[in-house]
């Protein structure tokens, strides 16, 4: 595996590898590396993204005086040392192992602390758990698009009481029983066919990703998110079909109906076709199973018990939340944004929803995101 070509990266951003990180050879993008003594900022991407998704904010953070590193996470891009066959052991893809990957990268780069760990989408969960488990290392936290509602709770005062009976029907049965039958995208991502359906879809990976990114962006004008009242089929079904899919659909079919026109693609400055080609090239080579295994590790609940060790623990480092006004990710888990603000994050410096952005906020509104992050970092008393 070779680094990304310099020609496709912004000035001042380089691509290289860091070896021996929890069994991985980690591919990173890096900016602000040319001067010593800088504080480290770690940027963690989501799905279906790669480190390249941070290309628009890295130069600004470096110009502000930070050493900025964005890795391809385990299962993605040019990072190697992972296997993602559907029947492989999922333990490498559990949440705390992602924290170990991130911690190992910080240490390998010669830092005892990072001024901030910032995550978008699935990377927001990794960033939040990093700050919760090792606040001595990750001195502040930035979350984008995905609220962190806190560690899963332990059942309390259960002694002498009968076990709770699971809800019936399940949320999946209830979604499937709607007049318009539906299913939740995270459980679709956990199925065996999902990888092949996306990797070998009839429109090709490039056009699949174009439709997917468009559908979840502010460019798709029907993205009008709002709070949902409950975790119920009727409420969840109010979300677009990239989150609550039609029961018979696969994801390429779901987003193909919203494929932007040639004129819309040409007008998309935040993700040009040449930039999208970088994503498409990585996913054509790897497929999607590496990223999908992160969803599988959560949706099956196999590793919930080890996360419950942190039940009741809050994130007490300074934090900031940034998303777009057109991002359903803020509300897809009813009550999460409120729990984050009221309990899980005790030192929030602000919650910012940016106009002109959907789910891909650090790409759609890169300048505004960069300003918010720089102001946030400069206001912290971290080294």
C-alpha angles and dihedrals in degrees: 000000000000131000120266113274114267091229093069095049128081117256111279095024120107135186122223144138134256114202134216101023107155090317095318138110097217122210112212139182111217137190133175090034095128096080128056126226096043123140116248125243118189120203120198122197131214137217131332088008140092135206087284089075088078095055093107097054101036097078092051093050090048091049088053089059106267134126101231124198128181116183130197098243123233107291095026144093120327098342108114137190096077131101122208109185109145093244096048123114109279095207094097088059098053119119099251092051088056087055088051090052091052094045090049092053092052091050094046090054089057100254129131091192140018120219088221144353111211124189137184126202107328088001088062089065091051090047093049093050090047091056092044096049099036110024088154089066104031101052098184138012137223120191125190128193097336118077118214110226096185138261117320112270127248116233106259133211093001097141110125094004126113115252116265115262112238114251116266126240097030117230089257093052090047093050091048090050096056119116085251099039113227142177135202115256095224091058090045088053088054094058125101096241096050098087096049092044091057099035095049100029117151095245092052129243095280095055092040090056092044091056093043095051092044095048092054096043134086087255088077099076096202091071099109104150125192139164117289119220099222149349092269134126094247093052096042090050089066088075122090120269094259085073104026102030128199106264095243096046134098117208097259089053092047095054097036090076088064098045106148120241123254088257092052091049092050090050094050102106096168092061114021120190091253090054091047088052089065090058093043092051092054094047093045088057099042106024119217104279095099091060093039091056089066088059091046092052089058105034093055093053093222094135099037093106095062090050089051087067084080095048110146094013116128133206105250103177118098111279143184133196122210129179142137128271087234095051117112088188089084092064106025091105104050113233096010097111091050094048090049093053098039102040122352098060111042099182105044113167093192150325114231127188109187124212114233094033134100125175097322094063099156089056101035094047103018097154094051092045091049092051092049093049094047093049090047093050094046091052093056124092091222121128 
